[in-house]
Amino acid sequence: MIPSQHLHALQKIVTSLKGGNIDWAVTGSLGMALQGVPVEVHDIDIQTNKNGAYEIERLLRKFGVTPVRYVESERIRSYLGKLEIEGIAVEIMGDIQKRLEDSPAKEPVWEEPVKVEAYRQWVEMEGLQVPVLSLVYEYQAYLWLGRTEKAAMLREWLERQKSD
């Protein structure tokens, strides 16, 4: 079950972004919960491209906490910003790229940025169409990030859905 505060915050996001020319989707625990996976939802994660990250920040500026900026770690990089809506933390991630493991070069080699529209699906929530990332994509992303427990949980859930 998704907490009502999260649903209210999500409604504000969907309403604010409706009609805009932004490729975006809800990801993480809320994206999974919206697709029926029984997970505890803590925050709202939005995945988009670089331009989308800045446009979402602009459209939701009154909720801004941390401006969108380029962030790089050892394994992943993106344009990252934070909002707070209805007391719920919202993370905006644009142009996520994963570092390739077997790069022989001294300089890191990165995958192309994730194209949200390639993995996006739509779910209905209280009369609104909400874009979410597919559970197969989420499973692969958690595997890549080394979050094996979450990946295993998703794999088991997906297998149960196939057999029902």
DSSP file (Angstrom, degrees, kcal/mol; ACC not computed):
  #  RESIDUE AA STRUCTURE BP1 BP2  ACC     N-H-->O    O-->H-N    N-H-->O    O-->H-N    TCO  KAPPA ALPHA  PHI   PSI    X-CA   Y-CA   Z-CA
    1    1 A M              0   0    0      0, 0.0    40,-0.3     0, 0.0    32,-0.0   0.000 360.0 360.0 360.0 135.8    0.0    0.0    0.0
    2    2 A I        -     0   0    0     31,-0.1     5,-0.1    38,-0.1    38,-0.1  -0.780 360.0-113.4 -92.6 126.5    1.3    3.4   -1.0
    3    3 A P    >>  -     0   0    0      0, 0.0     4,-1.8     0, 0.0     3,-0.5  -0.249  21.5-122.9 -57.9 144.3    1.0    6.1    1.8
    4    4 A S  H 3> S+     0   0    0      1,-0.2     4,-2.6     2,-0.2     5,-0.2   0.837 110.0  59.9 -60.5 -34.9   -1.4    8.9    1.1
    5    5 A Q  H 3> S+     0   0    0      1,-0.2     4,-2.3     2,-0.2    -1,-0.2   0.905 105.8  48.5 -60.1 -40.6    1.3   11.5    1.5
    6    6 A H  H <> S+     0   0    0     -3,-0.5     4,-2.8     2,-0.2    -1,-0.2   0.903 110.8  50.6 -65.4 -41.1    3.2    9.9   -1.4
    7    7 A L  H  X S+     0   0    0     -4,-1.8     4,-2.4     2,-0.2    -2,-0.2   0.903 110.7  48.9 -64.6 -40.5    0.1    9.8   -3.5
    8    8 A H  H  X S+     0   0    0     -4,-2.6     4,-1.9     2,-0.2    -2,-0.2   0.919 113.0  47.3 -64.7 -42.9   -0.6   13.5   -2.9
    9    9 A A  H  X S+     0   0    0     -4,-2.3     4,-2.0     1,-0.2    -2,-0.2   0.918 112.2  50.3 -63.5 -42.6    3.0   14.4   -3.7
   10   10 A L  H  X S+     0   0    0     -4,-2.8     4,-3.0     1,-0.2     5,-0.3   0.889 106.6  54.9 -63.9 -38.9    2.9   12.3   -6.9
   11   11 A Q  H  X S+     0   0    0     -4,-2.4     4,-2.6     1,-0.2     5,-0.2   0.912 107.8  49.9 -59.8 -42.0   -0.4   13.9   -8.0
   12   12 A K  H  X S+     0   0    0     -4,-1.9     4,-2.2     2,-0.2    -1,-0.2   0.902 112.7  47.4 -63.2 -40.5    1.3   17.3   -7.7
   13   13 A I  H  X S+     0   0    0     -4,-2.0     4,-2.1     2,-0.2     5,-0.2   0.964 114.0  45.3 -64.7 -52.5    4.2   16.1   -9.8
   14   14 A V  H  X S+     0   0    0     -4,-3.0     4,-1.3     1,-0.2    -2,-0.2   0.913 115.1  48.1 -59.6 -44.5    2.1   14.5  -12.5
   15   15 A T  H  < S+     0   0    0     -4,-2.6    -1,-0.2    -5,-0.3     3,-0.2   0.901 112.8  48.5 -63.5 -41.6   -0.2   17.5  -12.7
   16   16 A S  H  < S+     0   0    0     -4,-2.2    -1,-0.2    -5,-0.2    -2,-0.2   0.825 117.5  40.7 -68.6 -31.8    2.7   19.9  -12.9
   17   17 A L  H >< S+     0   0    0     -4,-2.1     3,-1.9    -5,-0.1     5,-0.3   0.557  86.6 118.3 -94.8  -8.9    4.5   17.9  -15.6
   18   18 A K  T 3< S+     0   0    0     -4,-1.3     3,-0.1     1,-0.3    -3,-0.0  -0.329  82.1  13.9 -61.8 134.6    1.4   17.1  -17.6
   19   19 A G  T 3  S+     0   0    0      1,-0.3    -1,-0.3     3,-0.1     2,-0.1   0.288  98.9 122.6  84.8 -12.4    1.5   18.5  -21.1
   20   20 A G  S <  S-     0   0    0     -3,-1.9     2,-0.9     1,-0.1    -1,-0.3  -0.374  72.8-118.3 -77.7 163.5    5.2   19.3  -20.9
   21   21 A N        +     0   0    0     -3,-0.1     2,-0.5    -2,-0.1    -1,-0.1  -0.450  68.6 129.9 -99.4  59.2    7.6   17.8  -23.4
   22   22 A I        -     0   0    0     -2,-0.9     2,-0.8    -5,-0.3    -3,-0.1  -0.957  53.1-144.7-119.6 127.4    9.6   15.9  -20.8
   23   23 A D        +     0   0    0     -2,-0.5    26,-0.5     2,-0.0     2,-0.3  -0.820  47.8 141.6 -86.4 111.1   10.5   12.2  -21.0
   24   24 A W  E     -A   48   0A   0     -2,-0.8     2,-0.3    24,-0.2    24,-0.2  -0.944  28.3-174.5-147.1 165.0   10.3   11.1  -17.4
   25   25 A A  E     -A   47   0A   0     22,-1.7    22,-3.0    -2,-0.3     2,-0.3  -0.975  31.6-109.2-160.2 150.7    9.2    8.2  -15.3
   26   26 A V  E     +Ab  46 132A   0    105,-3.1   107,-1.8    -2,-0.3    20,-0.2  -0.672  45.3 175.0 -78.5 136.4    8.8    7.2  -11.6
   27   27 A T  E >>  +A   45   0A   0     18,-2.5     4,-1.0    -2,-0.3    18,-0.7  -0.677  33.5  38.9-130.8-176.1   11.5    4.7  -10.6
   28   28 A G  H 3> S-     0   0    0     -2,-0.2     4,-2.1     1,-0.2     5,-0.2  -0.261 115.0 -20.5  69.4-155.1   12.6    3.0   -7.4
   29   29 A S  H 3> S+     0   0    0      1,-0.2     4,-2.8     2,-0.2    -1,-0.2   0.851 137.9  50.5 -62.0 -38.7   10.2    1.7   -4.7
   30   30 A L  H <> S+     0   0    0     -3,-0.5     4,-2.6    13,-0.3    -1,-0.2   0.919 109.6  51.3 -67.3 -41.0    7.3    4.0   -5.7
   31   31 A G  H  X S+     0   0    0     -4,-1.0     4,-0.7     2,-0.2    -2,-0.2   0.901 113.3  46.1 -59.4 -40.7    7.5    2.9   -9.3
   32   32 A M  H ><>S+     0   0    0     -4,-2.1     5,-2.2     2,-0.2     3,-1.0   0.936 111.7  50.3 -67.0 -46.1    7.5   -0.7   -8.2
   33   33 A A  H ><5S+     0   0    0     -4,-2.8     3,-1.9     1,-0.3    -2,-0.2   0.881 105.0  57.3 -61.4 -38.7    4.6   -0.2   -5.8
   34   34 A L  H 3<5S+     0   0    0     -4,-2.6    -1,-0.3     1,-0.3    -2,-0.2   0.744 106.6  51.3 -63.6 -21.8    2.5    1.5   -8.5
   35   35 A Q  T <<5S-     0   0    0     -3,-1.0    -1,-0.3    -4,-0.7    -2,-0.2   0.274 129.2 -96.4 -98.7   9.3    3.0   -1.7  -10.5
   36   36 A G  T < 5S+     0   0    0     -3,-1.9    -3,-0.2     1,-0.3    -2,-0.1   0.420  74.5 143.6  98.2  -1.7    1.8   -3.9   -7.7
   37   37 A V      < -     0   0    0     -5,-2.2     2,-1.8    -6,-0.1    -1,-0.3  -0.576  55.1-124.4 -74.0 130.3    5.0   -5.0   -6.1
   38   38 A P        +     0   0    0      0, 0.0     2,-0.3     0, 0.0    -1,-0.1  -0.541  58.7 138.0 -79.1  85.1    4.6   -5.2   -2.3
   39   39 A V        -     0   0    0     -2,-1.8     2,-0.4   -10,-0.2    -3,-0.1  -0.898  58.6-107.5-126.2 155.7    7.5   -2.8   -1.2
   40   40 A E        -     0   0    0     -2,-0.3     2,-0.5   -38,-0.1   -38,-0.1  -0.708  34.2-143.0 -81.6 130.3    7.8   -0.1    1.4
   41   41 A V        +     0   0    0     -2,-0.4     3,-0.1   -40,-0.3   -35,-0.1  -0.838  30.7 161.7-101.2 126.5    7.8    3.3   -0.2
   42   42 A H        -     0   0    0     -2,-0.5    47,-0.3     1,-0.2     2,-0.2   0.779  62.8  -6.7-108.9 -42.3   10.1    5.9    1.4
   43   43 A D        -     0   0    0     45,-0.1     2,-0.5    48,-0.0   -13,-0.3  -0.702  69.8 -99.2-141.1-171.2   10.6    8.6   -1.2
   44   44 A I  E     - c   0  90A   0     45,-2.3    47,-2.8    -2,-0.2     2,-0.5  -0.989  28.9-166.2-123.8 125.4    9.9    9.5   -4.9
   45   45 A D  E     -Ac  27  91A   0    -18,-0.7   -18,-2.5    -2,-0.5     2,-0.5  -0.943   1.9-167.0-112.8 131.4   12.5    9.0   -7.6
   46   46 A I  E     -Ac  26  92A   0     45,-3.1    47,-2.7    -2,-0.5     2,-0.4  -0.973   3.0-161.2-119.6 127.5   12.1   10.5  -11.0
   47   47 A Q  E     +Ac  25  93A   0    -22,-3.0   -22,-1.7    -2,-0.5     2,-0.2  -0.909  29.2 131.9-110.5 137.5   14.3    9.5  -13.9
   48   48 A T  E     -Ac  24  94A   0     45,-2.7    47,-1.7    -2,-0.4    48,-0.5  -0.752  52.9 -77.9-155.0-163.6   14.6   11.7  -17.0
   49   49 A N     >  -     0   0    0    -26,-0.5     4,-2.4    45,-0.3     5,-0.2  -0.520  52.9 -89.7-103.7-179.6   17.3   13.1  -19.3
   50   50 A K  H  > S+     0   0    0      1,-0.2     4,-1.8     2,-0.2     5,-0.2   0.944 127.7  43.8 -56.9 -52.6   19.5   16.2  -18.6
   51   51 A N  H  > S+     0   0    0      1,-0.2     4,-2.2     2,-0.2    -1,-0.2   0.894 112.9  53.5 -62.2 -38.9   17.1   18.7  -20.1
   52   52 A G  H  > S+     0   0    0      1,-0.2     4,-3.0     2,-0.2     5,-0.3   0.877 104.5  55.3 -62.0 -38.5   14.2   17.0  -18.4
   53   53 A A  H  X S+     0   0    0     -4,-2.4     4,-2.1     1,-0.2    -1,-0.2   0.930 111.5  43.2 -61.1 -45.4   15.9   17.3  -15.0
   54   54 A Y  H  X S+     0   0    0     -4,-1.8     4,-2.0     2,-0.2    -1,-0.2   0.866 115.1  49.7 -69.4 -35.1   16.4   21.1  -15.4
   55   55 A E  H  X S+     0   0    0     -4,-2.2     4,-2.8     2,-0.2     5,-0.2   0.904 110.7  48.8 -71.0 -40.9   12.8   21.5  -16.7
   56   56 A I  H  X S+     0   0    0     -4,-3.0     4,-2.1     1,-0.2    -2,-0.2   0.927 111.0  51.5 -62.2 -43.5   11.3   19.5  -13.8
   57   57 A E  H  < S+     0   0    0     -4,-2.1    -2,-0.2    -5,-0.3    -1,-0.2   0.913 111.8  47.3 -58.2 -42.7   13.3   21.6  -11.4
   58   58 A R  H >< S+     0   0    0     -4,-2.0     3,-1.2     1,-0.2    -2,-0.2   0.934 113.2  46.9 -65.6 -46.3   12.0   24.7  -13.1
   59   59 A L  H 3< S+     0   0    0     -4,-2.8    -1,-0.2     1,-0.3     3,-0.2   0.794 123.3  34.4 -68.2 -27.2    8.3   23.6  -13.0
   60   60 A L  T >< S+     0   0    0     -4,-2.1     3,-2.5    -5,-0.2    -1,-0.3   0.012  78.2 130.4-113.9  26.8    8.6   22.4   -9.4
   61   61 A R  G X   +     0   0    0     -3,-1.2     3,-1.8     1,-0.3    -1,-0.1   0.764  62.8  66.6 -56.9 -29.5   11.0   25.2   -8.2
   62   62 A K  G 3  S+     0   0    0      1,-0.3    -1,-0.3    -3,-0.2    -2,-0.1   0.668 103.6  48.0 -68.3 -12.0    8.8   26.1   -5.2
   63   63 A F  G <  S+     0   0    0     -3,-2.5    21,-2.2    -6,-0.2    -1,-0.3   0.325  85.5 137.3-103.8   5.8    9.6   22.6   -3.8
   64   64 A G  E <   +D   83   0A   0     -3,-1.8    19,-0.2    19,-0.2    -3,-0.0  -0.216  17.1 158.1 -62.5 139.0   13.4   22.8   -4.4
   65   65 A V  E    S+     0   0A   0     17,-2.7    18,-0.2     1,-0.3    -1,-0.1   0.619  75.5  16.2-119.7 -53.0   15.8   21.6   -1.8
   66   66 A T  E    S-D   82   0A   0     16,-1.9    16,-2.5     3,-0.0    -1,-0.3  -0.992  84.4-122.0-127.9 122.5   19.0   21.0   -3.8
   67   67 A P  E     -     0   0A   0      0, 0.0     2,-0.2     0, 0.0    13,-0.1  -0.202  39.1 -90.9 -60.4 152.7   19.5   22.4   -7.3
   68   68 A V  E     +     0   0A   0     13,-0.1     2,-0.3   -15,-0.1    13,-0.3  -0.460  60.7 161.1 -63.1 131.9   20.1   20.0  -10.2
   69   69 A R  E     -D   80   0A   0     11,-2.1    11,-3.2    -2,-0.2     2,-0.4  -0.973  45.5 -91.5-150.3 160.0   23.8   19.5  -10.6
   70   70 A Y  E     -D   79   0A   0     -2,-0.3     2,-0.4     9,-0.2     9,-0.2  -0.619  44.7-177.1 -77.7 128.8   26.2   17.0  -12.3
   71   71 A V  E     -D   78   0A   0      7,-3.1     7,-2.4    -2,-0.4     2,-0.4  -0.993   6.2-173.7-131.5 134.2   27.2   14.3   -9.9
   72   72 A E  E     +D   77   0A   0     -2,-0.4     5,-0.2     5,-0.2     2,-0.2  -0.994   5.1 174.6-131.4 131.9   29.7   11.5  -10.6
   73   73 A S        -     0   0    0      3,-3.1    -2,-0.0    -2,-0.4     0, 0.0  -0.563  52.6 -85.2-116.1-172.5   30.6    8.5   -8.4
   74   74 A E  S    S+     0   0    0     -2,-0.2     3,-0.1     1,-0.2    -2,-0.0   0.850 124.2  20.4 -64.1 -34.6   32.8    5.5   -9.1
   75   75 A R  S    S+     0   0    0      1,-0.2    24,-2.6    23,-0.1     2,-0.3   0.622 125.7  28.6-112.0 -16.7   30.0    3.5  -10.8
   76   76 A I  E     - E   0  98A   0     22,-0.2    -3,-3.1    34,-0.0     2,-0.3  -0.985  52.5-173.7-148.6 151.6   27.3    6.0  -11.8
   77   77 A R  E     +DE  72  97A   0     20,-2.1    20,-2.6    -2,-0.3     2,-0.3  -0.993  17.9 139.1-146.7 152.6   26.8    9.6  -12.9
   78   78 A S  E     -D   71   0A   0     -7,-2.4    -7,-3.1    -2,-0.3     2,-0.6  -0.973  56.4 -81.5-170.7 176.3   23.8   11.8  -13.6
   79   79 A Y  E     -DE  70  94A   0     15,-2.8    15,-3.1    -2,-0.3     2,-0.4  -0.904  56.4-169.1 -94.5 119.7   22.3   15.3  -13.2
   80   80 A L  E     +DE  69  93A   0    -11,-3.2   -11,-2.1    -2,-0.6     2,-0.3  -0.923  17.8 160.7-124.4 134.6   20.8   15.1   -9.7
   81   81 A G  E     - E   0  92A   0     11,-2.0    11,-3.0    -2,-0.4     2,-0.4  -0.967  22.5-139.3-145.0 161.3   18.5   17.4   -7.8
   82   82 A K  E     +DE  66  91A   0    -16,-2.5   -17,-2.7    -2,-0.3   -16,-1.9  -0.970  16.6 176.5-130.1 142.1   16.2   17.2   -4.8
   83   83 A L  E     -DE  64  90A   0      7,-3.0     7,-2.5    -2,-0.4     2,-0.4  -0.805  19.3-143.9-126.0 169.0   12.8   18.5   -4.0
   84   84 A E  E     + E   0  89A   0    -21,-2.2     2,-0.4    -2,-0.3     5,-0.2  -0.935  21.4 174.4-138.5 119.6   10.4   18.1   -1.0
   85   85 A I  E >  S- E   0  88A   0      3,-2.3     3,-2.2    -2,-0.4   -76,-0.2  -0.989  72.6 -11.2-127.6 125.5    6.7   17.8   -1.7
   86   86 A E  T 3  S-     0   0    0     -2,-0.4    -1,-0.1     1,-0.3   -77,-0.1   0.820 129.0 -57.2  57.2  31.4    4.1   17.2    1.0
   87   87 A G  T 3  S+     0   0    0      1,-0.3     2,-0.5   -78,-0.0    -1,-0.3   0.527 112.7 124.3  78.4   5.2    7.0   16.3    3.3
   88   88 A I  E <   - E   0  85A   0     -3,-2.2    -3,-2.3   -83,-0.2     2,-0.3  -0.855  63.8-123.5-103.7 130.9    8.2   13.6    0.9
   89   89 A A  E     - E   0  84A   0     -2,-0.5   -45,-2.3   -47,-0.3     2,-0.4  -0.540  27.5-166.5 -70.4 133.0   11.8   13.6   -0.5
   90   90 A V  E     -cE  44  83A   0     -7,-2.5    -7,-3.0    -2,-0.3     2,-0.5  -0.992   2.9-160.4-125.1 125.7   11.8   13.7   -4.3
   91   91 A E  E     -cE  45  82A   0    -47,-2.8   -45,-3.1    -2,-0.4     2,-0.5  -0.922   2.5-157.1-110.7 129.8   15.0   12.9   -6.3
   92   92 A I  E     -cE  46  81A   0    -11,-3.0   -11,-2.0    -2,-0.5     2,-0.5  -0.909  11.1-174.3-103.8 127.7   15.4   14.0   -9.9
   93   93 A M  E     -cE  47  80A   0    -47,-2.7   -45,-2.7    -2,-0.5     2,-0.4  -0.975   2.7-172.2-126.7 118.3   18.0   12.0  -11.9
   94   94 A G  E     -cE  48  79A   0    -15,-3.1   -15,-2.8    -2,-0.5   -45,-0.3  -0.902  62.7  -3.1-115.3 139.7   18.8   13.0  -15.4
   95   95 A D  E    S-     0   0A   0    -47,-1.7    -1,-0.2    -2,-0.4   -46,-0.1   0.915  77.2-160.5  52.5  52.3   21.0   11.2  -18.0
   96   96 A I  E     -     0   0A   0    -48,-0.5    18,-2.3    -3,-0.2     2,-0.4  -0.426  10.3-173.4 -63.7 132.5   22.0    8.4  -15.8
   97   97 A Q  E     - E   0  77A   0    -20,-2.6   -20,-2.1    16,-0.2     2,-0.4  -0.991  13.4-147.6-130.1 139.6   25.1    6.6  -17.0
   98   98 A K  E     - E   0  76A   0     -2,-0.4    13,-2.9    14,-0.3     2,-0.3  -0.857  23.0-118.5-105.3 140.5   26.7    3.5  -15.7
   99   99 A R  B     -G  110   0B   0    -24,-2.6     2,-0.3    -2,-0.4    11,-0.2  -0.578  30.4-116.7 -75.6 135.7   30.4    2.9  -15.8
  100  100 A L    >   -     0   0    0      9,-3.0     3,-0.8    -2,-0.3     9,-0.4  -0.590  18.6-146.7 -75.3 132.2   31.5   -0.1  -17.9
  101  101 A E  T 3  S+     0   0    0     -2,-0.3    -1,-0.1     1,-0.2    -2,-0.0   0.887  90.1  46.4 -66.9 -43.0   33.2   -2.7  -15.7
  102  102 A D  T 3  S+     0   0    0      2,-0.0    -1,-0.2     7,-0.0    -2,-0.0  -0.056  72.1 145.6-100.4  35.1   35.7   -4.1  -18.2
  103  103 A S    <   -     0   0    0     -3,-0.8    -4,-0.0     1,-0.2     6,-0.0  -0.598  31.9-165.5 -73.0 120.0   37.0   -0.9  -19.6
  104  104 A P        +     0   0    0      0, 0.0    -1,-0.2     0, 0.0    -3,-0.0   0.653  59.4  99.8 -79.4 -14.0   40.7   -1.4  -20.5
  105  105 A A  S    S-     0   0    0      2,-0.1     4,-0.1     1,-0.1    -2,-0.0  -0.323  78.4-129.4 -72.0 154.0   41.3    2.4  -20.8
  106  106 A K  S    S+     0   0    0      2,-0.1    -1,-0.1    -2,-0.0     3,-0.0   0.869  97.9  66.0 -68.4 -36.4   42.8    4.4  -18.0
  107  107 A E  S    S-     0   0    0      1,-0.1    -2,-0.1    -3,-0.0     0, 0.0  -0.672 103.1-102.1 -83.5 141.0   39.9    6.9  -18.4
  108  108 A P        -     0   0    0      0, 0.0     2,-0.5     0, 0.0    -1,-0.1  -0.291  28.7-142.9 -62.3 146.2   36.5    5.4  -17.4
  109  109 A V        -     0   0    0     -9,-0.4    -9,-3.0    -4,-0.1     2,-0.3  -0.950  18.0-158.3-111.2 131.7   34.2    4.4  -20.2
  110  110 A W  B     -G   99   0B   0     -2,-0.5   -11,-0.2   -11,-0.2   -34,-0.0  -0.837  16.6-116.5-114.1 145.6   30.5    5.1  -19.6
  111  111 A E        -     0   0    0    -13,-2.9     3,-0.1    -2,-0.3    -1,-0.1  -0.294  49.0 -85.9 -64.4 160.9   27.4    3.6  -21.2
  112  112 A E        -     0   0    0      1,-0.1   -14,-0.3   -15,-0.1    -1,-0.1  -0.375  62.1 -82.8 -61.7 150.9   25.1    5.9  -23.1
  113  113 A P        -     0   0    0      0, 0.0   -16,-0.2     0, 0.0     2,-0.1  -0.261  55.1 -95.3 -56.2 144.5   22.6    7.8  -20.9
  114  114 A V        -     0   0    0    -18,-2.3     2,-1.0   -66,-0.1   -19,-0.2  -0.418  30.8-138.9 -62.8 130.4   19.5    5.7  -20.1
  115  115 A K    >>  -     0   0    0      1,-0.2     3,-1.6    -2,-0.1     4,-0.6  -0.824  13.3-163.5 -93.5 100.7   16.7    6.5  -22.5
  116  116 A V  H >> S+     0   0    0     -2,-1.0     3,-1.6     1,-0.3     4,-0.8   0.865  84.3  61.6 -53.5 -42.3   13.7    6.6  -20.2
  117  117 A E  H 34 S+     0   0    0      1,-0.3    -1,-0.3     2,-0.2     3,-0.2   0.748  96.0  61.4 -62.3 -22.5   11.2    6.3  -23.1
  118  118 A A  H <4 S+     0   0    0     -3,-1.6    -1,-0.3     1,-0.2    -2,-0.2   0.742 116.7  29.2 -73.9 -22.5   12.6    2.9  -24.0
  119  119 A Y  H << S+     0   0    0     -3,-1.6    15,-2.7    -4,-0.6    -2,-0.2   0.320  93.9 121.2-118.2   4.4   11.7    1.4  -20.7
  120  120 A R  E  <  +F  133   0A   0     -4,-0.8     2,-0.3    13,-0.2    13,-0.2  -0.482  31.7 174.8 -80.9 140.1    8.6    3.5  -19.7
  121  121 A Q  E     -F  132   0A   0     11,-3.1    11,-2.9    -2,-0.2     2,-0.4  -0.861  24.5-123.6-130.4 168.5    5.2    2.0  -19.1
  122  122 A W  E     -F  131   0A   0     -2,-0.3     2,-0.3     9,-0.2     7,-0.1  -0.945  22.7-178.7-121.1 137.6    2.0    3.7  -17.9
  123  123 A V  E     -F  130   0A   0      7,-2.4     7,-3.4    -2,-0.4     2,-0.5  -0.937  26.1-122.0-126.7 154.0   -0.1    2.9  -14.9
  124  124 A E  E     +F  129   0A   0     -2,-0.3     2,-0.4     5,-0.2     5,-0.2  -0.831  27.9 178.0 -98.6 134.0   -3.3    4.6  -13.7
  125  125 A M  E >  S-F  128   0A   0      3,-2.8     3,-2.3    -2,-0.5    -2,-0.0  -0.943  71.1 -29.7-136.4 112.6   -3.5    6.1  -10.3
  126  126 A E  T 3  S-     0   0    0     -2,-0.4     3,-0.1     1,-0.3    -1,-0.0   0.880 126.7 -45.0  48.9  46.3   -6.6    7.9   -9.1
  127  127 A G  T 3  S+     0   0    0      1,-0.3     2,-0.4     0, 0.0    -1,-0.3   0.383 117.5 110.6  83.6  -3.9   -7.5    8.9  -12.7
  128  128 A L  E <   - F   0 125A   0     -3,-2.3    -3,-2.8     2,-0.0     2,-0.6  -0.825  67.2-129.8-104.8 143.4   -4.0   10.1  -13.6
  129  129 A Q  E     - F   0 124A   0     -2,-0.4    -5,-0.2    -5,-0.2    -7,-0.0  -0.825  29.4-166.9 -88.9 120.4   -1.7    8.3  -16.1
  130  130 A V  E     - F   0 123A   0     -7,-3.4    -7,-2.4    -2,-0.6     2,-0.4  -0.933  15.0-135.6-114.7 125.8    1.7    7.9  -14.3
  131  131 A P  E     + F   0 122A   0      0, 0.0  -105,-3.1     0, 0.0     2,-0.3  -0.640  30.5 173.8 -79.3 134.0    4.9    6.9  -16.2
  132  132 A V  E     -bF  26 121A   0    -11,-2.9   -11,-3.1    -2,-0.4     2,-0.3  -0.932  34.6-107.7-133.4 157.6    6.9    4.2  -14.5
  133  133 A L  E     - F   0 120A   0   -107,-1.8   -13,-0.2    -2,-0.3     5,-0.1  -0.691  48.1 -98.1 -84.9 142.0   10.0    2.3  -15.5
  134  134 A S     >  -     0   0    0    -15,-2.7     4,-2.3    -2,-0.3     5,-0.1  -0.168  23.2-124.4 -59.6 150.9    9.4   -1.4  -16.3
  135  135 A L  H  > S+     0   0    0      1,-0.2     4,-2.6     2,-0.2     5,-0.1   0.807 111.7  57.7 -67.9 -30.0   10.0   -3.9  -13.6
  136  136 A V  H  > S+     0   0    0      2,-0.2     4,-2.2     1,-0.2    -1,-0.2   0.924 108.4  46.5 -65.1 -43.4   12.4   -5.8  -16.0
  137  137 A Y  H  > S+     0   0    0      2,-0.2     4,-2.6     1,-0.2    -2,-0.2   0.933 112.3  50.5 -61.9 -45.4   14.5   -2.7  -16.3
  138  138 A E  H  X S+     0   0    0     -4,-2.3     4,-2.7     1,-0.2     5,-0.2   0.914 109.0  51.9 -59.3 -43.9   14.4   -2.1  -12.5
  139  139 A Y  H  X S+     0   0    0     -4,-2.6     4,-2.2     1,-0.2    -1,-0.2   0.939 111.7  45.9 -57.3 -49.0   15.5   -5.7  -12.0
  140  140 A Q  H  X S+     0   0    0     -4,-2.2     4,-2.5     1,-0.2    -1,-0.2   0.881 112.0  51.7 -64.1 -38.5   18.5   -5.3  -14.3
  141  141 A A  H  X S+     0   0    0     -4,-2.6     4,-2.2     2,-0.2    -1,-0.2   0.916 110.1  47.9 -65.6 -43.3   19.4   -1.9  -12.7
  142  142 A Y  H  <>S+     0   0    0     -4,-2.7     5,-2.3     2,-0.2     4,-0.4   0.888 111.5  51.4 -65.4 -38.1   19.4   -3.4   -9.2
  143  143 A L  H ><5S+     0   0    0     -4,-2.2     3,-1.4    -5,-0.2    -2,-0.2   0.952 110.9  47.8 -59.8 -49.2   21.5   -6.3  -10.4
  144  144 A W  H 3<5S+     0   0    0     -4,-2.5    -2,-0.2     1,-0.3    -1,-0.2   0.877 109.4  53.0 -61.0 -39.0   24.0   -4.0  -12.0
  145  145 A L  T 3<5S-     0   0    0     -4,-2.2    -1,-0.3    -5,-0.2    -2,-0.2   0.529 116.0-115.2 -75.4  -4.8   24.2   -1.8   -8.8
  146  146 A G  T < 5S+     0   0    0     -3,-1.4     2,-1.6    -4,-0.4     3,-0.2   0.638  72.7 137.7  80.5  13.5   25.0   -4.9   -6.8
  147  147 A R     >< +     0   0    0     -5,-2.3     4,-2.2    -6,-0.2    -1,-0.2  -0.567  22.1 165.6 -91.1  72.9   21.7   -4.6   -4.8
  148  148 A T  H  >  +     0   0    0     -2,-1.6     4,-2.8     1,-0.2    -1,-0.2   0.800  64.9  56.3 -66.9 -34.3   21.2   -8.4   -5.1
  149  149 A E  H  > S+     0   0    0     -3,-0.2     4,-2.3     2,-0.2    -1,-0.2   0.944 111.6  43.2 -63.9 -46.0   18.4   -8.7   -2.4
  150  150 A K  H  > S+     0   0    0      2,-0.2     4,-2.3     1,-0.2    -2,-0.2   0.901 114.8  50.8 -65.2 -41.0   16.2   -6.2   -4.2
  151  151 A A  H  X S+     0   0    0     -4,-2.2     4,-2.7     2,-0.2    -2,-0.2   0.915 110.6  48.9 -62.8 -43.2   17.0   -7.8   -7.5
  152  152 A A  H  X S+     0   0    0     -4,-2.8     4,-2.6     2,-0.2     5,-0.2   0.906 109.8  51.8 -63.8 -42.1   16.1  -11.2   -6.2
  153  153 A M  H  X S+     0   0    0     -4,-2.3     4,-2.2     1,-0.2    -1,-0.2   0.920 112.4  45.9 -60.2 -44.2   12.8  -10.0   -4.8
  154  154 A L  H  X S+     0   0    0     -4,-2.3     4,-2.9     2,-0.2     5,-0.2   0.913 111.2  51.9 -65.4 -43.2   11.9   -8.4   -8.1
  155  155 A R  H  X S+     0   0    0     -4,-2.7     4,-2.4     1,-0.2    -2,-0.2   0.937 111.6  47.0 -59.0 -46.8   12.9  -11.5  -10.1
  156  156 A E  H  X S+     0   0    0     -4,-2.6     4,-2.2     2,-0.2    -1,-0.2   0.904 112.8  49.3 -61.9 -41.7   10.7  -13.7   -7.8
  157  157 A W  H  X S+     0   0    0     -4,-2.2     4,-2.0    -5,-0.2    -2,-0.2   0.922 111.6  48.7 -64.8 -43.9    7.8  -11.3   -8.1
  158  158 A L  H  X S+     0   0    0     -4,-2.9     4,-1.7     1,-0.2    -2,-0.2   0.893 111.0  50.5 -62.9 -40.7    8.1  -11.2  -11.9
  159  159 A E  H  X S+     0   0    0     -4,-2.4     4,-1.6    -5,-0.2    -1,-0.2   0.895 109.2  51.2 -65.9 -40.0    8.2  -15.0  -12.1
  160  160 A R  H  X S+     0   0    0     -4,-2.2     4,-1.0     1,-0.2    -1,-0.2   0.887 107.6  53.3 -62.9 -38.5    5.1  -15.3   -9.9
  161  161 A Q  H  < S+     0   0    0     -4,-2.0     3,-0.3     1,-0.2    -1,-0.2   0.879 106.4  53.0 -64.8 -37.3    3.3  -12.9  -12.2
  162  162 A K  H  < S+     0   0    0     -4,-1.7    -1,-0.2     1,-0.2    -2,-0.2   0.885 110.2  47.2 -63.7 -38.3    4.2  -15.1  -15.2
  163  163 A S  H  <        0   0    0     -4,-1.6    -1,-0.2     1,-0.2    -2,-0.2   0.640 360.0 360.0 -82.2 -13.3    2.7  -18.2  -13.6
  164  164 A D     <        0   0    0     -4,-1.0    -1,-0.2    -3,-0.3    -2,-0.1   0.481 360.0 360.0 -78.6 360.0   -0.5  -16.5  -12.4
